[in-house]
């Protein structure tokens, strides 16, 4: 597994939305950070368009898919 720290901010050039991957606090009752939330958000308003709950084990698969779609990981601070 890639050594990527959460939350992860993914952006694609000239896209109207960006993606945030972070720990899903509602699903992780045991604080094991097993469940992650993938949130699609609008660039202009930061409002959530859609979201998915995934397991941490599948994070590399999701990141690979996003990279094939030309998304790039950014080190910017995430605004909610």
C-alpha positions as CSV (number, residue, x, y, z in Angstrom):
1,X,0.0,0.0,0.0
2,X,1.2,3.5,-0.8
3,X,2.3,5.5,2.2
4,X,-0.2,8.3,1.7
5,X,-1.4,10.3,4.7
6,X,-5.1,11.1,5.0
7,X,-6.9,13.2,4.0
8,X,-6.0,13.0,0.3
9,X,-6.9,15.9,-2.1
10,X,-7.0,14.9,-5.8
11,X,-7.4,17.5,-8.6
12,X,-7.6,17.2,-12.3
13,X,-6.6,20.0,-14.7
14,X,-9.6,22.0,-16.0
15,X,-12.1,19.9,-14.0
16,X,-15.1,21.4,-12.3
17,X,-14.7,19.2,-9.3
18,X,-12.1,17.7,-7.0
19,X,-12.0,14.6,-4.8
20,X,-11.3,14.3,-1.1
21,X,-10.5,10.9,0.5
22,X,-10.7,10.9,4.3
23,X,-11.5,8.7,7.3
24,X,-15.3,8.1,7.6
25,X,-15.9,9.0,11.2
26,X,-19.5,7.7,11.2
27,X,-18.5,4.2,10.1
28,X,-15.3,3.8,12.3
29,X,-16.8,3.2,15.7
30,X,-13.7,1.2,16.7
31,X,-11.3,4.0,15.6
32,X,-9.4,1.5,13.4
33,X,-9.8,3.8,10.3
34,X,-10.9,0.9,8.2
35,X,-13.6,2.8,6.3
36,X,-12.8,5.8,4.1
37,X,-15.1,8.4,2.6
38,X,-14.5,9.4,-1.1
39,X,-16.2,12.8,-1.6
40,X,-16.6,14.6,-5.0
41,X,-16.8,18.3,-4.4
42,X,-17.4,21.4,-6.7
43,X,-14.4,23.7,-7.1
44,X,-16.3,26.9,-6.8
45,X,-18.5,26.2,-3.8
46,X,-16.8,23.2,-2.1
47,X,-20.2,21.6,-1.9
48,X,-20.4,17.8,-2.0
49,X,-21.7,16.4,-5.2
50,X,-21.6,12.7,-4.3
51,X,-19.7,10.4,-2.0
52,X,-18.7,6.7,-1.6
53,X,-17.7,4.6,1.4
54,X,-14.7,2.4,0.7
55,X,-12.4,0.2,2.8
56,X,-8.8,1.1,3.4
57,X,-7.6,-2.1,1.8
58,X,-9.0,-0.8,-1.6
59,X,-7.3,2.6,-1.4
60,X,-4.5,1.7,-3.9
61,X,-7.1,0.5,-6.4
62,X,-9.1,3.8,-6.1
63,X,-6.0,5.9,-6.3
64,X,-4.8,4.0,-9.4
65,X,-8.2,4.6,-11.0
66,X,-8.1,8.3,-10.3
67,X,-4.5,8.6,-11.6
68,X,-5.6,7.0,-14.9
69,X,-8.3,9.7,-15.1
70,X,-5.5,12.3,-14.8
71,X,-6.2,13.2,-11.1
72,X,-3.1,14.4,-9.2
73,X,-2.6,14.3,-5.4
74,X,-2.2,17.8,-4.0
75,X,-0.7,18.8,-0.6
76,X,-3.1,21.7,-0.1
77,X,-5.2,22.2,3.0
78,X,-8.8,20.9,2.5
79,X,-11.7,23.2,3.1
80,X,-15.1,21.9,4.0
